[in-house]
Amino acid sequence: MTIPASFIQELIARADVVEIVGRYVQLKKAGANFMGLCPFHGEKSPSFSVSPTKQFYHCFGCGVHGNAIGFLMEHAGMGFVEAVHDLAGQYGLQVPEDDASPAERARAANQRQKQATLTDVLEKAGEAYRKALRQAPGAIEYLKGRGVSGEVAKQFGIGYAPAGWRALASVFPDYDDPLLAESGLVIVNTEDGAEDAKRYDRFRDRVMFPIRNVKGECIGFGGRVLGDEKPKYLNSPETPVFSKGRELYGLYEARAAFRERGYALVTEGYMDVVALAQLGFPNAVATLGTACTTEHVQKLFRFTESVVFSFDGDAAGRRAARKALDGALPYATDVRSIKFLFLPAEHDPDSFIREFGADAFARFVQEATPLSRFMIEAAREGCDLTTAEGRAHMSSNARPLWSAMPDGALKRQMLSEIATLVQLDANALSELWAATPGPRKAAAAPAPRHSGEPGDPSFDYPDMPLPAEYAPPRYESDSGGKPRGKFTKGKRWGGKFEAPIEPLRGRGKPPSRPDVAVRLLLSNMAQWEALSHELHVMLCDLPGQHGALFTWLDSQLHEHGLQPWAALREGMRGLDFEPLAERLMSVSEAAPVPEGEEDQHLADAAKELSSVLDFMLDDRLKAEQSEAIAAVGTDPKALERYKALEARRLELRARLKPSGA
């Protein structure tokens, strides 16, 4: 879609930039212009000038400048097209679309109308929830117990969804309206062969937190139960107006506080945001049950130049911080500050402030780990820097992190620091990384020699340069596809263990390693949480349905926590990888664990998963070695790269081989 330049000029000429800016900034007349405190950086004396004659704003402190459209984009977080449409709507203008067909224009108009209508529906529900809170002593008691005042509850629009199955029927006379389902307020259940779909409220007996976009429009809800029911927290589903991966709870309310406090504080839940606002930290926002994404970080940097991510100090918090690091690195410019705050394991922000005070928390934030230090910690995790192999491993870990950073002084300093740690000259390290191909995508890996089907990735266990006594066990089946027995003994890196033989449903071939990993991780989701970031990336990068399934599993952990297979099964209905998961999990369901052997079964499964993943990782490294060998004639660094990969493989096997083997 192209908006004619002539229309943009007309719109800017017609718009009153003083009026637009004045909605967000308190302006005072100063000669021919208006002055106020800059909304883009913290200041005590006004240096932000708005000219009604030039239809322009300029800050003499930080240099930011632009017109009414630019202000909506920078301060309200809108995209260009969205800002144009928003501004045009305020002045009753219709936005022309040069290269759009009539059908495309009609679709765009319908989409905008639907979004506006869905927002109206959600706003109406939010008002009903706020009224219901006044008559809900249990919800009021819960909020009081968390120290939330009436003023803060009003600021965030907190409400209550009654316990009835169809409470919204009294709010929306046409309870069958499709918009109620499309907005995520109502669930339509068409299962059980019923002729008439069953409809009921998604949110019941929950304290309700409206989720607003940067314009202040309600686009979804988060609900928290009052008791111990599961799930404790429930968010609206993805809708035409709501995407969890792009929205931040509390952003609309916190924008002004970013300037006053000088930074944005990213927490893990909407109750954290409300509690922090109550305790004097109104600059907090939260992701909505997902890991922090690049879209989240980009949106935050439209409003502030300093972001602090707050996480629990346990292993799960460190993993969440690691994902936030990935999202933040592309925006780590020389003029931005990104830090990571790890709270003591027994505290969340609310409890920490109540025990130690607001000043102590502010000091804790000030002393948070800078991005540069956390990046180094992430790169050196699991690496023994007293050995050449460990330093080579760290170099391999650091390369994708460093490459994601924008060019600048910070990036160059990081190169020098990493080079010092791995005992290389900075120029040599830069040349090595420039000559080394990026991580090999699993989709591009050649089919293994023992593949039973063309294109079947990582099928069976390919030949490995390991002694025969360390070969992994092979899953077997007889000619009829039935298991020969419950267990078969085998050696793995010199240690004996019991390897289950899977029923392969009429197929006389062993399962692939990704298949085994799927079965084990769906059987015990806690094992996914225990894996390293390197293994998470490896599994999510697998081609086809395996990679999609592992990516989905990771999102489920962030959104709903640990779940049994039965819950996961319901969550994947209709997804492309559902048949794959069903087929693999039918093996586990057909062979229940004998009573009293549960602990041993879990221990055996953990060993089996560790073995499978280590062989997959070794394959990945071996494929990169093959690439290095192929490039020896043309790339002077190829042999050095091959040796580093070989050192990594030796390190891997040495770690896995039992002592004395």
N, C-alpha and C positions, 0 to 999 in steps of 0.2 A: 504494500500500500504506500503510495506517494501522496503527501499532502502538498498542494501547490504553494510555492514560495510566496506568491501574491497574497494568499489567504493568511499565511503566517504574519506577513507584514501588516495586513489589515487588523488581525487579531491583536497584535502588540500595540498598534496605534489606538485601538478602541479600549483595551484593558487599562485599568487604573492600577499601576504598580504599587502606589501608596496604599490603596485599599487591600490589594492581595497580600502584600508584606505585612500590613498592619493587623491582619488576623492572627499573626504568629509573633509579631514583635511590637512592643509598645513604642510608638514613634511620637516625637515632639517636633513642632515647627521650629526650624532654625534658618531664618532668612528665606531664600527661595526653595530650600530643600527641607527634608525631614530627617531627624537623627534618632538613633536608638542603639541599644546594645547588640552587637553582632551575634546572630544565632549560630554562627559557624565556628566560633572560638570563644573561650572564656575571657571576659574583660570587665572592668569596673567602671571605666569611663567610656561613654558612647563614641564610637568611631565608625558606625555603620550609617551611611548616607543614602537616602532614597530621593531621586529627582523626579518630580511629577512632569516636568517639561521634557526631559530626555527619556522618560519611562525606563529608568535604569537604576540599579542599586550598586553601591560600591563600598567596601570596607577598607578604610585606610590602615587598619591594623593587620589583617591577614591577607588582604589583596583580593578577596573573592568579589566577583561582580557578575552582573547579568541582567536579564529582563524578567518579566512576570513568568514566562514559561520556564526559564532557567531556575527561578526561585522555587517553583513547584517541584521541579525535578530534584533539586539539591536538598531542599528542606523537607518536602513532603514525601520524598522517596519515590516519585512517580517516574515512569518511562516517558520518553518524548511524546509518543502518540497519546498516551494516557493524559499527560499534562495538557496537550492541545485540546483534546476532547473535553477535559474538565473545565478549562478556561473558556472554551467556546460555549459550553452549556451555561456558564454563569452569565454570559452576555447574549444568550438566545440565538447563537449562530450555529448553522449546520456545517459540519466539516466536509468539504468536498474531497473526493478520492479519485485522482486522475486515472490510475491504471487498473481500477477495480471494475469488474463486470457488474451488470445489474444484480446478478445472482449473488456475487460476492458481497456487494454492498448490502443486499437484503440480509444475508447471513450475519454480517458484522453488526448490523442494526439490531437483529434479533438477539444476538449474543449480548450486546450491551443492555438491551431491554431485560433479558433474562437475569443478568447479573444484578441489575438495579432491583428487579422484582424479588430475587432471592434475598438480597440484603434487607429489603422491606420486611419480608417474612421473618427473617432472623431477628431484626430489631423488635418486631411485635412480640416474638417469643421471649426476648430478653426483658421486655417491659413486664410481661406476665410473670416471669421468674422473679423479678424484683418485688412485685406485689406479693407473690406467694411467700417470700422470705419473711415478711412482716407477721405472717400467721404460722410460722414454723419455729416453735421454741427450741426444738432439737438442733436445727441448723444455726440459729442465733447463738445457742450455747456453745456449739462447736467453734464458731468464729470468735466468740469472746474468749474461749479457752486458748485460742491461738493468738490472743492479744490484738485482734483486729477491731478497730474502732468503727463507729457508724460512718464517720467522715471518710475513712479510707475505703470502706465497703461501697460507699456511694461513688467515690472517685473511680473505682474499677468496675462499677455496675454489677456487683456480686448479687446473685439471686439464689433461688431454690426451686428445684424441679420436684413437684409432689410425687408421692409414692405410687399413685394410681397408674394403670397401664395406658390410659387414654386421657390424661389430664389436659392435654392440649386441645382436646375436642371442645372444651368450653371456651377456648381462645379463638380457634378457627372453626367456624360453623361447618365449613366443607372439609371435614377431616380426610376425605378421600382425595383432596387436591394433590396432584402429582408433585407440586412444588414443595410440599411438606417432606416428601421422601427425598427429592432432589437436593434439598437444603440440608439433609442429614438429621432432621428433627424427628422423623418417623421412620420406622423400619417396616418394610413390607415383606412378609414371610409367605412364599408361594410353595413351600415344601409340603410333604405329607399328602400330596395328591388332592388337596382341597380345591374345590371349584372357586371359592371366593378367597382371595388373599387376606391373610390376617395382618392387620395394621396395629402398631402400638408405638408408644413413645420410646425413643432411644434412651433418653435421660429420665431416670426415675429415682426419687429419694436421694438426690445429690445436691451438694452446694455447687452452684453454677458460676463459672467465670467466663464472661463474654470475651471472645478473641476479636480484636479490632485491627483493621488495616491502618496504614499511616494517615488516612483521611478521617479516621474515627468511626468508620462504618463497621457494624457487627458482621463478621464473615464466618463465625463458627463459635463453638463453645467447648470448654473443658469442664468436666464434672467430677467431683470427689465424693465418694461415699461417706456416710457419717459413721458407719460401723466398720466391720472387718471383711465385708464382702469383696469379691474379686470380679473384675479388676478394680483396684482402688481408684485409679484415675482413668477417665474415659474422655477421648477427644472426638470432635466431629470427624466424619470421614472426609475424604477428598471430594470436593465439589467444584463447580465452575468458578466459585469465588474464594475457595480455601484450599491451600496447598501447604501441608506441614513443613515441607522442605524449604519453603521460602518465607514463611511468616514467623514472627517472634512475639510471644505474649508480653504485653506491657510496653511495646515500642511506642505506641501512640501516647501513652501516659508519661513515658520517660524522656521524650525528646528534649524538652526544656531543661530537665535535670542533667542531661549529658553536658550541657554547656556550663551549668552551675557547678557541678562536681568535677568536671574535666575528663570524665571517662564513662564508658558503658560497662556495666558489670553483668556478665552472662551467667545465669544460674541454671539449675536443672529442673525446676518445676514452677508452676504458677503460684503455688502457695509461698515459695521462697520470695517471689517478686512482691507479693502483697505484704508479707511480713517485713521485708527489708524497707519498703516504703513507710510502713508504720514506725520503724525504728530509726528513721532518718537517712535512709539510702534509697531515694526515689528514682535512682538512675539504673535500676536493675531490670533486665529482661530475661526471658527464658525460651529455650527451644521447646517444641511441642511434641515431646516423646520421641524425637529423632536425634541422631547425631548432628552436630553443627556442620552446616554445609558452606560451600563457597558463596552461595546466594545469601545466606545469613550474614556472613562476614561483609560481603559487598554492601548489603543494605545498612549495616551498622556504620560503615565508614562514610556513608552519605551524611551522617549526623555528628560524627566525632572522629578525632584522630587517635584516640586511645581506647583500647578494649582490654578488659580483664576477664578471663574465663575462670569461673569458680567451679571446682569439682571436689567430690569426696576424696579423701586421701587413700582409699582402698584400691585394690587391683582394678575394679570396675571403673573407678574414677580416673585412674591412669589411662585406661584404654579409651575412655571417652575423650580425655584430653589429647590423646594421640590422634584421634580422628579430627578434633578441632584444629590441631596443628596442621594437618593436611589441608583443611579448608582455609586457614589463615595465611599460609606461606605465599600464595600468589599476590597477596596484598601487603606484604611486609616491606613497605618502602622505607626510605631513610627518614621520613618525617612522621611516621606512624609508630605508635607504641602498642605492642601486643604482649600480654603477660598471662601466666597461668598460676592460679591460686589453688593450693591443695589444703583443704581444711583437715583438722584432726579427725580420725576415723569416727569418733563418738559425737561429732558435731555437724550440724548444718548451719548456714549463715544465721538463721534465727536464734538457735540455741547458743551459738558462739557469742553473739552480741549480748544476749541476756546474761550470760555468765561473766564475760570479760569487759563489756561495755563497747559503745560505738567507737570511741577513740582507739581502742585496741584493735578493732576490726579494720579501721581506716589505716592503721600502721601495718597491719597484716597485708592489706591490699597493696600498700606502697612497696612492701618488701617481696611481693610476688615474683615468681620465677620469670625472667624475661624470655621471649621467644628464642633468642639465640642460645641461651643455656639449655632450655628444654629440648631444642632441636639436637644439640650435641648429646644430651642424655638419651634421647630416642635412638640416635644413630649408633651409640656405643653399647646399647643394651645387649647383654649376652656375649660381648666381645672381650676377650682377654688381651688387653693392649700390651702385655709383656711379651707377647709372641707375634711373630710376623703374620701368622695366620689370622690371629684376632684383629690385628690392625688392617689387614686386607678385607676382612669381613666388615669392619666399621666403614671403610672406604666405600664398599659396595652399598651398605645401608644409607650412607650419607648422600650419595650421588643424586637419587631422585628427589630428596628433600631440598638439597641445594639448588637443583635445576629448576624447581618450582618457584623459586624466589625471583622477583623482578630485579633487573640489573641496578646496581647502585653501590654505595660505599658499604652498606651492611652486608650485601652478598659477597663482596670482595674480602671483607674482614672474616666472614665465615669460612671462606676458602682457605685463608691463611691459618685459621685456628684448626680446622680439620686436618690440613696438611701437617701441622706441627704434631698433632696427636697420632697420626699414622706414619710419622717420621719420613715424610716426603717433602720435597721442595714444592711450593705452591704452584709454580709454573709446570712442574712435572705432573702434579696431580691434575691440573687443568687439562694438560695435553692427554693424559691417560683417560680422563672422563670424556673428552671430546672425541677420542678415537674409539672408545668402547661403545658398541651398540647398546641401546636401551634394553630393559628387561624383556625377555622373549615372551610374547603373548602365547598362551597355551593353544590358541586357535591355529597358530602357525606351525606348531610342532609337527614333525613328520610322524606318520603312523608307525607305531612300534612294530618290530619284526614279527611278533607273535599275535598280532591283531587278528581276531576271529572274523571281523567285518571290516570292509573298507571304510576308512575314516573314523573308526571307533577309537577315541582318544585314550591313551594310557591303558589300553586293554591288557589284561593279564599283568604279569611282572616281567618287563623286558630284561634282556641279558644285562647283568651288572658285573663289573670287574671286582667281585667279591669271592672269597673262597666258598666252596660248595656248602661247607658246614654252617655258613652264615646266610644261606639263601632263605628267602621268606617262604612261609608255608603256602601251598596252593590249595585253593578250594576245589573240591572234586565232586563229581556226580556220576552215577552209573549210566548205562545206555538209556535207561528210561527216564532219566532226569531226577530220580529219587535219591536222597542222600544215602551214602553207604553206612553212615554211622553218625553218632552225635558229635564226636570229637575225633581229631587225629593229631598225633604228636608230631612236633617238628622243632627244629632249632631256629632261633632268630638271633643273629649276632652272638652265637655261642650260648645262648640261654634257652632252656626248654620252656615251652608253654603249650597250652591246649588251644588248638585252632578249630573253630566250628566249621563244619561242612554245611554249606547252604543248599537247601532244595532249590533247584534252578528252574522249576516249572517247565519241564519238557525241553530245556535247552542244555546240551551237553558241554557247555563251555564255562570257564570260571568267570566270576564277576570282575568288572574293571575296578581299579583302585578308587576312582571317584565314586563308584557304586558303593563300595565298602564304607567309604567315609560318610556318604549320605546316610546309610543305614545306621551307623554307629552314632552319628550326631543327632539324628532325629529321635533315636531311642533314648538318648540322654543329652538334652540340650546344654546341660551344665558344662559338658566337655568343650563346647564351642566357646563359652566364656573364658575357659582356661587357656585357649590357644594364643600364641603370640601374634602380633600384628603381621609379621611376615607370612605366617601360615594363613591368616585371614585373607590377605591380599592374593596369595596363591590360589586359594579355593574359589574366591569370588571372580578371579580372572579366568577360570576354566571356561571352555567354549560351551555354547548351547545351553541345555536345560540344567546341567550340573552347576555352572556358574550362576545362572539366574536363581536357582534354588538356594545356594549358599548366600547370595546377596540378600534374598528375601529373609532367610533365617536370621541374618545379622540385624536386619531392620526389626524383626519380631522381638528380638532380645531387647532392643532399645525402646520399643513401644510398649511391650507388655511384660518384660522380664522373662524369667524361666517358665517354660510351659511343657506339659507332657505331650506325648505324640497325639493323643486324642484331641487336644486343643489345637495343635499345629495342623492336624488333618482338616479341621473345620475351617481354619484360616486360609488354606490353600485351595479351597474348592473353586473350580473354574479356571485356575491358573495353568499355564502351559506345562509346568513340570509336575502337575498332580499325578498323572499316570505313572511317571517314573518313581515318585515317592511311594505310591500305593504298591507298586510291584516289589520294590525293595523291602518295604516294611512288612509285607505279607510273610517274608522269611522269618522275621522276629516274632510275629504273631503266631506262626505255626510251631514255634519251638519255645514254649514258655519256660521261665527259669524255675528249676525245682525249689521247693520251699527250703529255706535255711541256707541257700547258696547265693543269695542276692549280692552280698558283699564281694564274694569271690568273682561273681559274674561281672560286676562293675570294674573290678581290678583288671580282669582279663580283657574286658572291652577297652579299657584305657590303654593297656599295653598294645593291643591290636591297632588301635587308632594311631598311636605314636609311631608304630612301625610303618603303617601304610603312608602316613604323611611324610615321614622321613625319606622313604623311597621316592615319593613324588617330588620332594625337594631336591633329592639327588638327581633325578631325571632332568629337572629344570636346569640345574647347574651343568649337567653333562651336555645338554643341548647347547648351552652357551659356549661350552668348550669346543664343540664341533664347529660352531660359527667362527671361533677364534682360530682354529686350525686351518679352516678354509681361507682365512684372510692373511695367513702368514706371508704369502708371497707379495702382497700389496700393502700391508699395514705393518710398519716397523714395531708397533706396540702390541701386535697380536700375540706374540709368544709370551710376553710379560703378562698379558691378560689371561692367557691359558694357565700359566703357572699360578696366578692368584686364585683362579677358579679351582685348580687342583688342590691348592692349600685349603681352600674352603671345604672341599669334599672330604679331604683327609681329616680335617677338624670335625666334620659332621660324624664320620665313621668312628673316630677315636672317642667321641663323646658317647656314642651309642653302644660301643663294644664294652661288655662287662670287664672289669679289672681282672687280669690274669688270663683272659681268653686268648 
